[in-house]
């Protein structure tokens, strides 16, 4: 592999509450998944994040999730398929409206947190995410966790789909992210994360918590922007990839 995208979940502040260091992360990544007001963010935060990303030449995508700011979108909520379609469409549309004011464009959709994890295996949720995105813009690509039902459903509905892996998350033997309820869910050592990614990009095999590995594909690598080690993680990962001759470039847009 000669090139790869590096993305991060950003714009997750809300009112006077600040989450992460978006400006620093935007100086490192090539794509930014911007919260749309569901799990986090507000119009001012969206506008500031989109404007800053544009200044730094970073591609932006919509990052909708469960409408659950109290749980940061990381709790599974039993909405119907129709309800999910409507709040996902509403969130994407909101960010697109703010993007128009900021003089920029939304280039893709990546679901956030719990709803993204549920869509890995639940066809109804995956379909709701796909149909909501397609209704807004049938040409808007979906960035999905690699090897999941969401990828399959999006393809079935004629949507362009890209696959992502995570620099700072552990994997199960089924290729799913380890639950955050477990102490080993997060990869916090930047050097270990970087070396794991370099090896993955050479072999296509992602190590799992049971000592095995699973084959995945990747168009983009995610580093979470809300963690305390986000900036150091993103910087170390980028440096390691570039040292291997892997060019960082946006996957779309």
N, C-alpha and C positions, 0 to 999 in steps of 0.2 A: 504493500500500500504506500502510495506516494503523498497522499493528502487526506485530511480528516477535519471535520468541524468540531469545535469545542463550544458547548453551550452551557448556560447557567440560568436558573430560575431567579428572576429579579423583579424589581418593582413591588416588593412584598411588604413595604411599610404601610402604615395606615394612620392618618391624622398625625398626632404628635409622636406616635410610636414608630421608631426606626428599626428596620430589620436589615442587617447586613451592611456591606460597604459596596454599594452598586457601582460607584464611580471607579473604584479600584478594580473590581471584577471586569467591568466593561473595557478596561484598558488591556485585558488579557484574552478574553473570549472572542469568538467570531459570530456567535448568535446568542440572542437573549430571549428567554421565554418570559413574557411580561404578564404578571397577574392582572386579572380582569375584573376584580371587585367581588369575586365569589369567596375564595378562601382568604384573600388579602387585597390590599390596595384601595385606592379611591381616585377620583378624577385627577386631582392635583399630582398624586404620585405617578399615575399612568403618564400624564403629560411630561413630567420631569424625566421619567425614565426613558420614554420614547425620544425626547429631545436630546438627552445625553447620549443615547445609543447612536442616534443619527450623527451627532458631532464626532463620534469615535469610529464611525463607519461599521457599526455592528448591525447585522441583520436582526429583525425583530419578529417574534411570533406571538400568537395569543396563547395564554396559559390558564384556561378555565378549569374550575374544579367544583366540588360540592360547595353550595352557598353556606359556609360554616366557618366564619372568622374565629369563633371561639375555639374551634378544634383545628384551625389552620388547614382545613380540608383534608385532614388525615384520619377522619372517622368515617366509617361506612354508614351511609344513611339510605334507607330503603325507599328511594323515589321510584316511581313508575318510569317506563321507557319514555312516555310522552312528556312527563315532567322534566326528565333529564334533557331531552331534546330542546325544550323551551328555555331552561336556564342556561344551557350551554350556548345556544344561539344568542340569547340575550347578552351573555358575557362577551362573546366574540364581537358582536355588533357594537357593544359599548366601547371596546378597545379600538375598533376600527374608526368609530366616530372621533375619539380622542386623537387617533393617529392622523386623521384628516386635518384636525386643528394644528397638529404639530408639523404638518407638511411631510409626513412620511407614510409608509405603507406596511401593512401586516402581511408577512410572507408565508406563514404556516400556522398550524394549530398543534399544540402539544398539551394533552390533558395532565392535570396536576394530581399528585398525592394518591389518596384512597381511590378516587374514581379511575385513575390510570391503572392502578393495581387490579381493581375489579375487572376492568375491561381486558385484562390479560387473558381471562378465562371465561367471562360471562358474555355470551353472544348478544343478549338484549342490550346491555350497557354499551358494548362496542358498537352496536348498530345505532344506538341513540347518539353517541358521539359522532359517528360517521355522517348520519343523516342531518344532524344539526349543522355540521361544518359544510356539507354539500349544499344545504339550503342557502347558506350565507354566500358561498362562492365555490362552485364545483371545481374550480382550478386551485383551490387553497390546499396545499399538501398537508398530510398528517404525519407528525413525528411520533412514532410509537415505540414502546419498549420492544426490543428485538425478540423475535420468536413467539409472538402472542396472537391471540384471537383478533385483537384490534387490527393488526396488520392484514390478516386474512379477510376480515369483513370489509375493510376499506378498499382492498383490491377488488373484491366482488362487486362493490358499488362504483367501480371505475375511478376511484380516488388515487391520486399519486401518493405513495407512502414511503417514508424513510425510517430507518431503524436506528435506535440509539442504545448505547450501553452506559453504565455509570462508573465513574472513576472512584466514587466514595461510598459505594454500596456493595455489600456482600451478596452472593448468589446462592440459591438452592440448586440441587441436582436437576430440578425441572426447568431451570433457567429463569426462575422468578426471583425478585428481590427478597432478601431475608426480612421478615417482619421487624418493624422498629421496636416491637415489644421485647425483642431479644437483644442482649448486650453486644452481640457480634454483628449487628445489622449494619453499622457504619464502619467504613474504612477511614481511620483518622491519621494514619501515617502517610504523609505526602510521598515520601520516597518509595514506600511499598506500593502505593497506588500507581505511581508512575511506572515502576518496573513491571507491575502486573499488566498495565495497558500496553507497554511496549511488547511484551511477550504475546499478549492477545493479538495484536495487530500483525505479528509474524506468523501466528499459528491458527487464529480464528477460534481458539479454545479459551474459555473463561473458567478459571478455577472456582470450585464450589466449596461450601463450608464442610462438606463431608469428605473432603480430600480428593475428590474427583475433578472432572472438568466437563463443560458442555460447549457445543459448537454454537456460536452466535455470529451474526453479521452486524456491521456498524457503519452508518453514515455520519454519526455524530456521537460525541462523548459528553456526558453531563457531569458538571461539578455543581453541587448545590450551593446557592448563594446565601442561605440562611444559617450555615454552620459557622462556628467560631474560627475554623481553620480554612474557610473558603478561599481567601485571597492567596494564602500560602500554597494550598492544594492546587489551585488553578495555575499559579505561576510555575510550580514544580513540574506539573504535568506538561505544560506547554514547553518548558525548557527541555524536558526529557524527550518529547516527541521530536522537537526540532533537532536535537542532538543526533537522533536516528535518521535524519534526513526526511522526516515526515512534515510536509507543509501544512500549516493551519489555514483553512479557508472555509467559508460558509458553505453549507450543503445545498442551499437554495437562495434565490434572491440576488 
